[in-house]
Every structure is written in structure tokens, then in C-alpha cells.
Amino acid sequence: MGEVKLIVKPQKYTGTLIATTVVFCWAALLVYLLAFFQVDFTSPFTYLFLLLQTHLYTGLFITAHDAMHGVAAPGQPRLNRAIGTLTALLFAYNWYPRLLPRHHQHHRHVATEQDPDYYGGSFWVWYFSFLKNYITWWQIVLMAITYNVLQLFFPLENVVLFWMVPAILATFQLFYFGTYQPHRGEHSHENPHKSSTQPKNHLWAFVSCYFFGYHYEHHDKPYLPWWQLYKSKS
């Protein structure tokens, strides 16, 4: 009998590999920063690590967002949902089954009264309205419990700087680049997806919010994972 060759399509597993990488990098850096890093407010490394951890926090939510579109583990719905649930929980105990219908409602009714992400007011009013729609009392309770447990084992300033502050900053990053900037103003409502988009600059688009500044492109092709979204930019 001839040799049977198993042909594997690597793209089927790329999303899972990338999601695993994001979670691993976030967790590994957090452990290092909590347990081993000596905070020095005169050192630029303190602030660089703060920004990097913020970016990885944002990556957790972007990965959960990919799962909402079924592309974290395409063709594997249980794994896809598990990835979405895990990454949402790691981002301040968000609950994936609660986020999922709200996000699809945003896509169906973008920039209308039925859009849970849309407000149409000033930045701060819109931001707090956004938080009000997504943060629940039990998330606050779980965050408070986790904070008190972490400070029993790690220096308080490390817990605040590298666990608490990056989570808060990531909400700004996600809101500004993923909601406020693309959907604010009448100029965003003059196209079928009621979304504007960043000028083409792949490096800035990745650093700012994992290519989600290319927001018109995301609404136009929601089946593209974040790491392929740049390909849709003309």
C-alpha cells in the first residue's frame, strides 16, 4: 500500500495559535511584572512595560471579539467559544455570552438608537455610557477580590501599575479607536456601514488597536480576523 499523506490546512489553526500567543504573552509578562520587576518611577522601562501590558490587555479583548465573529477558531465552534470566554474573562471578568449578542446588535444597527455601543455625545459622556452598558456589579466585585488577593503576594505598586492600570487604559484604547473615532460625527454616517477609517498605515493601525482603526473595513468584512484585517485596506 502506498503512503497515506495527511494534508493539514494551516490557516484553520492560525487563529487559535495567535489567540494562544496573545494569552501567553499577556500572562507571562504579567507574572514577570508582578513577581520580579522592581518598579522605578525614574526608569523608562516602568512606563514601557505599562504600555506593553496595556496593549496585551487590548489584545485579549480583540481576541474575544474575533471569537464573536467565529474566527478565533474557524470551523471549531466549541473551541472558538472557549477562546472567547477565556479572553473575555481575563479582561476584567467580562462575560462572553453577555457580550456576544450586544456586539452583533452593534453590527446590525450601527450608529442608531438600537446600537448598544453608540451614544453620539462628547467623548467622556459617550465613554461612561459605553462602560455603563458593559460593566456589571459582579465584575467590580470580582476585580476587588482579585486585587485584595494579589496584594497579599505581590507589591502593591506592581499590582496597581501592571494589573489594574493597564486594564483601565485598554478600555480607553478600545473605546477611542474601536468605537468613538470611527463612529463619531456625521461624516461617519454617509456610507453603508456608518463608519470612518484610519489612513493606511499598518504599523500605527496595529499599535493603536490591532488594525481596528480600519473600522469601515471591519464592518465591510467582519469575517476577517484582526491579523488579516490590514489586507482589506486599499
PEPEUR-V893999 format. One record per backbone hydrogen bond with DSSP energy under -0.5 kcal/mol. NH is the residue of the N-H (numbers start at 0). CO is the residue of the C=O. E is the energy in kcal/mol with one decimal. If there is no record, write none. Layout:
BEGIN
NH/CO/E, NH/CO/E
END
This chain:
BEGIN
4/2/-0.6, 6/4/-0.7, 7/5/-0.6, 9/7/-0.9, 11/8/-1.5, 12/9/-1.3, 13/9/-0.8, 14/10/-0.6, 16/12/-2.3, 17/13/-2.7, 18/14/-2.5, 19/15/-2.5, 20/16/-2.2, 21/17/-2.4, 22/18/-2.2, 23/19/-2.7, 24/20/-2.8, 25/21/-2.4, 26/22/-2.7, 27/23/-3.2, 28/24/-2.3, 29/25/-2.1, 30/26/-2.5, 31/27/-2.2, 32/28/-2.8, 33/29/-2.4, 34/30/-2.7, 35/31/-2.4, 36/31/-1.6, 38/36/-0.7, 42/39/-1.9, 45/42/-0.9, 46/42/-0.7, 47/43/-2.4, 48/44/-2.7, 49/45/-1.5, 50/46/-2.2, 51/47/-2.4, 52/48/-2.7, 53/49/-1.8, 54/50/-2.3, 55/51/-2.1, 56/52/-2.3, 57/53/-2.4, 58/54/-1.8, 59/55/-1.6, 60/56/-1.5, 61/57/-2.5, 62/58/-2.2, 63/59/-2.1, 64/60/-2.6, 65/61/-2.2, 66/62/-2.0, 67/63/-1.6, 68/64/-0.9, 68/65/-0.9, 69/66/-1.7, 70/65/-2.4, 75/72/-2.0, 79/75/-3.0, 80/76/-2.4, 81/77/-2.2, 82/78/-2.6, 83/79/-2.2, 84/80/-2.8, 85/81/-2.6, 86/82/-2.5, 87/83/-2.0, 88/84/-2.1, 89/85/-2.4, 90/86/-1.0, 91/89/-1.4, 92/88/-2.5, 93/87/-1.9, 93/90/-0.8, 95/93/-0.7, 97/94/-1.3, 98/94/-1.9, 99/95/-2.7, 100/96/-0.7, 101/97/-0.8, 102/98/-2.5, 103/99/-1.9, 104/100/-1.8, 105/101/-1.9, 106/102/-1.8, 107/103/-2.0, 108/104/-2.4, 109/106/-0.5, 111/108/-1.3, 114/111/-1.6, 115/113/-0.7, 117/114/-1.0, 125/121/-2.7, 126/122/-2.8, 127/123/-2.4, 128/124/-1.8, 129/125/-2.5, 130/126/-2.4, 131/127/-2.2, 132/128/-1.5, 133/129/-0.9, 133/130/-0.8, 134/130/-3.1, 139/135/-1.5, 140/136/-2.1, 141/137/-2.4, 142/138/-2.6, 143/139/-2.3, 144/140/-2.4, 145/141/-2.6, 146/142/-2.6, 147/143/-2.0, 148/144/-2.0, 149/145/-3.0, 150/146/-1.9, 151/148/-1.2, 152/148/-0.6, 152/149/-1.4, 153/149/-2.3, 154/33/-0.5, 158/154/-2.0, 159/155/-2.5, 160/156/-2.5, 161/157/-2.5, 162/158/-1.6, 163/158/-2.0, 164/159/-3.0, 166/162/-0.6, 167/163/-1.6, 168/164/-2.9, 169/165/-2.3, 170/166/-1.1, 171/167/-1.3, 172/168/-2.3, 173/169/-2.9, 174/170/-2.5, 175/171/-3.1, 176/172/-2.0, 177/173/-1.7, 178/174/-1.7, 179/174/-3.3, 180/175/-2.8, 182/178/-1.6, 183/179/-1.7, 187/184/-1.3, 188/185/-1.7, 189/186/-0.7, 193/190/-1.7, 195/181/-2.5, 197/212/-1.9, 200/198/-0.5, 204/200/-2.8, 205/201/-2.1, 206/202/-2.5, 207/203/-2.9, 208/204/-1.6, 209/205/-2.4, 210/204/-2.9, 211/208/-2.2, 213/210/-1.4, 214/212/-2.3, 215/195/-0.7, 217/213/-1.4, 218/214/-2.4, 219/215/-2.1, 220/216/-2.2, 223/220/-1.9, 227/224/-1.9, 228/224/-0.9, 228/225/-0.6, 230/227/-1.5, 231/228/-1.7, 232/229/-1.4, 233/231/-0.6
END
